[in-house]
Amino acid sequence: MLDLTHEPPRPKVIAGAKHDWELVIGLEVHAQVASKAKLFSGASTQFGAEPNSNVAFVDAAMPGMLPVINEFCVEQAVRTGLGLKAKIHLKSAFDRKNYFYPDLPQGYQISQLYEPIVGEGEILVDMAPGIARKVRIERIHIEQDAGKSIHDMDPTMSFVDLNRTGVALMEIVSRPDIRGPEEAAAYVVKLRQILRYLGTCDGDMQNGNLRADVNVSVCRPGQYEKYQETQDFSHLGTRCEIKNMNSMRFIQAAIDFEARRQIRIIEEGGEVVQETRLYDPEKGETRSMRSKEEAHDYRYFPCPDLLPLEIEQAWVDEIAANLPELPDEKKARFMADYGLTEYDASVLTAETDAAGFFEEVARGRDGKLAANWIINELFGRLKKEDHDITQSPVSPAQLGGIIDLIAADVISGKIAKDLFEIVYTEGGDPAQIVEERGMKQVTDTGAIEAALDEIIAANPAQVEKAKVNPKLAGWFVGQVMKATGGKANPKAVNALVQDRLGL
């Protein structure tokens, strides 16, 4: 397997009125567990159901109802931890996190503060070929989601939908290792990619199935290195948390605004107050939501309704043995087996469907040629129509057929693009289309020679210019291609032009 080495990216530096400042960012990502049932009940997790239709008695906090752990949700958390190269705790426990919202019927959330199921792991966040940031994962714990309060359906009343109540979440907490807005967005992209490969979260940010709380602080250059040496947070600035971010673009914009806000406060002699803030995309700014809570504000205590969760190492090993090939490993394999560049391999492994499509096309063929056709022609056309690879009208077999015709010199690259357009819009077998529509390239050197001789005879001045400047020989190639309707074999044309002009 190809061993990829990377340099870390430089931290983002923002020039204040008096000093330069660096950003320090950590994220808490809430990922909805891909499960048909909730964490502690058998109620459905289907999105878009009628309000309050996916609610079991325990979700609604009816008296006497006790939670029962969903084993599959635990398995999904373990699978996620293994995919992030994290330590799996064979013993974990649930705690009650007490707070009072109208959409939280119990008046508390069952979570894991003291003994999470997953410990420290890491993610390699790709920024550019050869540039990547290793971000440490502090922990992953599982918890139940709250419901949803709706305030825009009536001018005088609010409504509560409990369908999300009790849905299993994984809270994935990073260390403050991220050093810029672009890195933060790339981290979420990479984490989402891994979760989708694992099948533990669908990553749908629009529906709220993946959302991030972003912690932002600023410090002077050199202070972060002192923190890294000592792990003493006093070297870093006071952080503020921006809640519920569900857009990569908004994450970047919110971080940039928040960092500049903090810099302005500090340089004007004030102090940044630790608090929770919201991002307003219309105004492009963050605003205060509430003072930042600490653990004691939630009055955590062990959940009396649930025993400690104990799992066996053999079960963890079985899950590990059945993990799919993950993005970093797949990318390295594509580079090693198919000779792809790191960039092309990254594009093709961004989604599992795209990677699978590529492998079907590339099997037994030139991997670089397959990658070029998929990335430049197919992806480009799909993007224009706002489609993804699963909606492609061109199948792997059809695209492979086009590549086979190129490799066999049946068609030229130009004809192949015309053929691709026909297959994309009309469908059909590429080889049959070429045969029926007379699209084969001309390989008969006699026919090419005849066309070239006519062009040379009609353009003696251009011949003399080409002999002085051989680069002008391309004009003759173009004329021959035009005369043959683009069907002449370009390699044969080039060779004959060079020979006829004595170049």
C-alpha positions in Angstrom: 0.0 0.0 0.0 1.3 3.5 -0.9 2.4 5.4 2.2 1.3 9.0 1.9 3.2 11.6 3.8 1.8 15.1 4.5 2.9 18.4 5.8 0.6 20.3 8.2 -1.0 23.4 6.8 0.0 26.8 8.2 -2.4 28.3 10.7 -4.7 31.1 9.6 -3.3 34.5 10.7 -5.5 37.5 11.0 -4.0 41.0 11.2 -5.6 43.1 14.0 -5.2 46.8 14.4 -2.2 46.2 16.7 -1.0 42.6 16.4 -1.2 39.4 14.4 -3.5 36.7 15.7 -4.0 33.0 15.2 -7.2 30.9 15.4 -7.7 27.9 17.6 -10.8 25.8 16.8 -12.4 22.7 18.2 -15.7 21.1 17.1 -18.4 19.1 18.7 -20.3 17.3 15.9 -23.7 15.7 16.6 -24.2 12.9 14.1 -27.6 11.1 14.1 -27.0 7.3 14.3 -28.3 5.5 11.2 -30.9 3.3 12.9 -34.6 2.6 12.2 -35.4 2.8 15.9 -34.6 5.3 18.6 -31.9 4.9 21.3 -34.2 3.8 24.1 -37.4 2.9 22.4 -38.7 1.1 19.3 -40.3 4.2 17.8 -39.4 5.0 14.2 -36.7 7.5 13.3 -38.2 8.2 9.8 -37.7 11.8 8.7 -40.7 13.8 7.5 -43.4 11.9 9.4 -46.5 13.6 10.7 -45.6 15.7 13.8 -45.7 13.6 17.0 -46.4 10.3 15.2 -43.0 8.7 15.9 -43.3 8.9 19.7 -43.3 6.0 22.2 -44.4 6.3 25.8 -40.8 6.5 27.0 -40.0 9.3 24.5 -43.0 11.3 25.8 -41.8 10.7 29.4 -45.0 8.9 30.5 -44.9 7.9 34.2 -43.3 4.6 34.9 -41.8 4.2 31.4 -38.2 3.0 31.5 -35.5 3.2 28.7 -34.2 0.1 27.1 -30.9 0.4 25.2 -30.9 -0.2 21.4 -28.0 -2.6 20.8 -27.7 -1.6 17.2 -27.1 2.0 18.1 -24.3 0.9 20.4 -22.8 -1.2 17.6 -22.9 1.9 15.3 -21.1 4.0 17.9 -18.4 1.3 18.2 -18.1 1.0 14.5 -17.6 4.8 14.3 -14.9 4.7 17.0 -13.1 2.0 15.1 -13.3 3.9 11.9 -11.7 6.9 13.6 -8.9 4.7 15.1 -10.2 5.4 18.5 -10.1 3.4 21.8 -13.3 1.5 22.5 -14.2 1.4 26.2 -15.6 -2.0 27.1 -17.4 -0.4 30.1 -19.3 2.9 29.8 -22.2 4.5 31.6 -25.1 6.9 31.1 -25.7 10.1 32.9 -28.6 12.5 33.2 -28.0 16.0 31.8 -30.7 18.2 33.4 -32.2 21.2 31.5 -35.7 22.4 30.8 -36.9 22.9 27.3 -40.5 22.5 26.1 -39.4 19.9 23.6 -37.6 17.8 26.2 -40.4 16.0 28.0 -38.3 14.3 30.6 -36.6 17.5 31.8 -33.3 15.8 31.2 -31.2 14.2 28.4 -29.7 10.8 28.8 -26.0 11.2 27.8 -22.5 10.1 28.7 -20.3 12.6 30.5 -18.0 10.6 32.8 -17.6 7.3 31.0 -18.1 7.6 27.2 -18.2 4.5 25.0 -15.4 5.8 22.7 -12.1 7.4 23.8 -9.3 9.1 21.9 -9.0 8.8 18.1 -7.8 10.9 15.1 -8.8 12.1 11.7 -6.5 13.1 8.9 -8.0 16.2 7.2 -6.8 16.7 3.6 -6.3 20.3 2.6 -4.4 19.9 -0.6 -2.1 17.2 -2.2 0.7 16.7 0.4 -1.0 19.0 2.9 -3.1 17.6 5.8 -4.0 18.3 9.4 -4.1 15.5 11.9 -7.0 16.3 14.3 -7.3 14.4 17.5 -10.7 13.1 18.6 -11.1 13.5 22.4 -14.2 11.2 22.8 -17.4 10.0 21.3 -20.5 9.5 23.4 -24.0 8.5 22.6 -27.0 10.4 23.8 -30.7 11.0 22.9 -31.8 14.0 20.9 -34.4 16.5 22.0 -37.6 17.4 20.1 -38.2 20.5 18.0 -40.0 23.7 18.9 -41.7 25.5 16.0 -42.3 29.2 16.4 -43.3 30.3 12.9 -46.7 28.6 12.4 -48.8 30.9 14.5 -48.3 34.6 15.7 -49.2 33.8 19.3 -48.4 30.2 19.9 -45.4 27.8 19.6 -45.7 24.1 18.7 -43.7 21.1 19.8 -42.9 18.1 17.6 -41.5 15.2 19.6 -40.6 13.0 16.6 -36.8 13.6 17.1 -37.0 13.0 20.8 -35.0 10.0 21.8 -33.3 9.6 18.4 -29.7 8.4 18.9 -26.9 10.9 18.5 -23.2 10.4 18.5 -21.4 13.5 19.8 -17.9 13.5 18.3 -15.6 15.9 20.2 -12.4 17.1 18.7 -9.3 18.6 20.4 -8.6 22.2 19.6 -6.3 21.2 16.8 -7.9 23.1 13.9 -6.3 26.3 12.9 -8.5 28.0 10.4 -12.0 28.3 8.9 -11.2 26.3 5.8 -9.7 23.5 8.0 -12.9 23.4 10.1 -15.1 23.0 7.1 -12.7 20.3 5.7 -12.8 18.5 9.0 -16.6 18.3 8.9 -16.4 17.1 5.3 -13.9 14.4 6.1 -15.8 13.3 9.2 -19.0 13.1 7.2 -17.2 11.1 4.5 -16.0 8.6 7.0 -19.4 8.2 8.7 -21.0 7.6 5.3 -18.4 5.0 4.4 -19.1 3.3 7.7 -22.9 3.5 7.3 -23.2 4.9 10.8 -24.8 8.3 9.8 -26.2 9.5 6.5 -24.6 12.9 6.9 -27.7 14.8 5.7 -27.0 18.3 7.1 -30.1 19.8 5.6 -32.3 17.6 7.7 -30.2 18.1 10.8 -28.7 14.6 10.8 -25.2 16.1 11.1 -24.6 19.5 12.8 -21.7 21.1 14.5 -21.0 23.3 17.5 -17.8 25.3 16.7 -15.6 26.5 19.5 -13.5 29.5 18.5 -10.7 31.4 20.3 -7.7 33.5 19.2 -4.2 33.8 20.5 -0.9 35.5 19.7 1.6 33.6 17.4 3.7 31.2 19.5 1.1 30.7 22.2 -0.5 27.6 20.6 2.9 25.9 20.5 3.2 26.5 24.3 -0.2 24.9 24.7 0.9 21.9 22.6 4.0 21.5 24.8 2.2 21.8 28.1 -1.5 21.0 27.3 -2.2 24.1 29.5 -5.2 25.9 28.1 -4.2 29.1 29.8 -1.9 29.8 26.8 -5.0 30.0 24.6 -7.7 32.6 24.5 -11.2 32.4 25.9 -13.4 30.4 23.6 -17.0 31.0 22.4 -19.2 28.3 21.1 -21.3 28.8 17.9 -24.2 26.4 18.0 -25.9 24.2 15.4 -24.0 24.9 12.3 -25.2 22.8 9.3 -23.4 24.4 6.3 -19.8 24.3 5.4 -20.0 27.8 4.0 -21.7 29.2 7.1 -19.1 27.4 9.3 -16.3 29.3 7.6 -18.1 32.6 7.6 -19.1 32.3 11.3 -15.5 31.4 12.4 -14.1 34.3 10.5 -16.6 36.8 11.9 -16.2 35.5 15.5 -12.4 35.6 15.4 -12.4 39.2 14.2 -15.0 40.1 16.9 -12.8 38.6 19.6 -9.7 40.3 18.3 -11.4 43.7 18.3 -12.6 43.2 21.9 -9.1 42.2 23.1 -7.3 45.0 21.2 -9.7 47.6 22.6 -8.8 46.5 26.1 -11.9 44.3 26.8 -12.2 40.7 27.7 -13.9 38.0 25.7 -16.7 36.4 27.7 -17.1 32.6 27.4 -20.6 32.1 26.0 -22.8 30.3 23.5 -23.5 32.2 20.3 -25.7 31.8 17.2 -24.7 32.6 13.6 -27.1 34.8 11.6 -26.4 34.0 7.9 -28.5 37.0 6.7 -26.4 39.5 8.6 -23.2 37.4 8.4 -22.5 37.8 12.1 -22.7 35.9 15.4 -24.9 37.0 18.3 -25.1 36.0 22.0 -27.5 33.2 22.8 -26.6 32.5 26.5 -23.7 32.4 28.9 -21.7 29.2 28.4 -22.7 26.4 30.7 -20.3 24.2 32.5 -20.9 20.6 33.5 -22.1 21.6 37.0 -24.8 23.8 35.4 -26.5 20.7 34.1 -26.3 18.9 37.4 -25.1 15.6 35.9 -25.6 12.4 37.8 -25.6 8.7 36.9 -28.8 7.7 35.2 -30.6 5.5 37.8 -32.7 3.8 35.1 -29.8 2.3 33.2 -27.1 -0.1 34.3 -23.5 0.5 33.2 -23.0 -0.7 29.6 -20.6 -3.5 29.3 -19.5 -5.0 26.0 -17.1 -7.8 25.1 -13.8 -7.5 23.3 -14.8 -10.4 21.0 -17.9 -8.4 19.8 -15.7 -5.3 19.2 -13.2 -7.5 17.3 -16.0 -8.9 15.1 -17.2 -5.4 14.3 -13.6 -4.4 13.4 -13.2 -7.4 11.1 -16.2 -6.3 9.1 -15.3 -2.6 8.6 -15.4 -1.4 5.0 -12.3 0.0 3.3 -12.2 3.6 4.5 -11.4 6.8 2.5 -7.7 7.1 3.3 -7.0 3.5 2.6 -9.1 3.5 -0.6 -7.3 6.7 -1.8 -3.9 5.2 -1.2 -5.0 2.0 -3.0 -6.3 3.9 -6.0 -3.0 5.7 -6.3 -1.0 2.5 -6.0 -3.1 0.2 -8.2 -4.3 2.7 -10.8 -1.4 5.2 -10.9 -3.8 8.1 -10.0 -2.6 11.5 -8.7 -3.5 12.2 -5.1 -6.0 14.9 -6.3 -7.8 12.5 -8.7 -7.9 9.7 -6.0 -9.4 12.2 -3.5 -12.1 13.3 -5.9 -13.0 9.7 -6.8 -13.1 8.5 -3.2 -15.2 11.5 -1.9 -18.3 9.3 -2.0 -18.6 5.5 -1.9 -20.9 5.5 -5.0 -18.3 7.4 -7.1 -15.5 5.1 -5.9 -17.5 2.1 -6.9 -18.4 3.5 -10.3 -14.7 4.2 -11.0 -13.6 0.7 -10.0 -16.2 -0.8 -12.4 -15.0 1.4 -15.2 -11.3 1.0 -14.5 -11.3 -2.8 -14.0 -9.0 -4.3 -16.7 -8.6 -0.8 -18.3 -6.2 2.2 -18.1 -7.0 3.6 -14.7 -5.8 7.1 -15.5 -7.9 7.3 -18.7 -10.9 6.0 -16.7 -10.3 8.7 -14.0 -10.0 11.5 -16.6 -13.3 10.5 -18.3 -15.2 10.2 -15.0 -13.8 13.4 -13.4 -13.7 15.7 -16.5 -16.6 14.5 -18.7 -19.1 12.6 -16.5 -18.7 14.6 -13.2 -18.6 17.9 -15.2 -21.9 17.0 -17.0 -23.6 15.8 -13.9 -22.7 18.9 -12.0 -24.2 21.1 -14.7 -27.5 19.3 -14.2 -27.2 19.2 -10.4 -27.1 15.4 -10.4 -24.9 13.0 -8.4 -23.3 9.8 -9.7 -26.3 7.7 -8.6 -28.4 9.6 -11.2 -25.9 9.2 -14.0 -27.6 8.2 -17.3 -24.2 6.7 -18.4 -23.5 3.3 -16.7 -20.0 2.0 -15.9 -20.4 -0.5 -18.7 -21.2 2.2 -21.2 -18.4 4.5 -20.2 -16.0 1.5 -20.2 -17.2 0.7 -23.7 -16.3 4.2 -24.9 -12.8 3.8 -23.3 -12.4 0.4 -25.0 -13.1 2.0 -28.4 -10.5 4.7 -27.7 -7.9 2.1 -26.6 -8.5 0.0 -29.8 -8.0 3.1 -32.0 -11.6 2.6 -33.3 -12.4 6.2 -32.4 -10.3 9.3 -31.6 -10.6 11.4 -28.5 -12.7 14.0 -30.3 -15.1 11.3 -31.7 -15.3 9.8 -28.2 -16.7 13.1 -26.8 -19.4 13.1 -29.5 -20.1 9.5 -28.7 -20.3 10.3 -24.9 -22.9 13.0 -25.7 -25.0 10.5 -27.6 -24.8 7.8 -24.9 -25.6 10.4 -22.2 -28.6 11.8 -23.9 -30.0 8.8 -25.9 -28.4 5.7 -24.2 -27.4 2.7 -26.2 -24.3 0.5 -26.7 -21.3 2.6 -27.7 -19.8 0.0 -30.1 -23.2 -0.4 -31.9 -23.6 3.4 -32.1 -20.2 3.8 -33.7 -20.9 1.1 -36.3 -24.4 2.3 -37.2 -23.5 6.0 -37.4 -20.2 5.6 -39.2 -18.2 7.2 -36.4 -15.1 5.0 -36.8 -11.9 7.0 -37.2 -10.0 6.8 -40.5 -6.9 4.7 -40.1 -6.4 4.1 -43.8 -3.1 6.0 -44.4 -3.8 6.1 -48.1 -6.9 8.3 -47.6 -5.1 10.5 -45.0 -2.1 10.9 -47.4 -4.5 11.9 -50.3 -6.1 14.6 -48.1 -2.7 15.9 -46.9 -1.2 16.0 -50.3 -4.1 18.2 -51.5 -3.7 20.6 -48.6 0.1 20.8 -49.1 -0.3 21.5 -52.8 -2.8 24.2 -52.2 -0.7 26.0 -49.5 2.9 26.3 -50.6 3.5 29.4 -48.5 2.3 27.7 -45.4 4.7 24.8 -46.2 7.7 27.1 -46.2 6.6 28.8 -43.0 6.3 25.3 -41.3 9.8 24.3 -42.4 11.2 27.5 -40.8 9.0 27.1 -37.7 8.0 23.4 -37.1 5.4 24.4 -34.6 3.2 25.6 -37.5 2.9 22.0 -38.6 -0.1 21.8 -36.3 -2.0 23.9 -38.9 -1.7 21.0 -41.4 -2.9 18.5 -38.8 -6.0 20.6 -38.2 -6.7 21.0 -41.9 -6.5 17.2 -42.4 -8.8 16.6 -39.5 -11.3 19.1 -40.9 -11.1 17.5 -44.3 -11.9 14.1 -42.9 -14.7 15.2 -40.7 -12.6 14.7 -37.6 -12.4 11.0 -38.2 -8.7 10.7 -39.1 -6.4 9.0 -36.6 -4.6 12.0 -35.0 -1.4 10.0 -34.4 -1.3 8.9 -38.1 -1.9 12.4 -39.3 0.9 13.9 -37.1 3.3 11.2 -38.3 2.5 11.9 -42.0 2.7 15.7 -41.6 6.1 15.4 -40.1 7.2 13.0 -42.9 5.8 15.1 -45.8 7.2 18.4 -44.5 10.6 16.8 -43.7 10.5 18.0 -40.1 
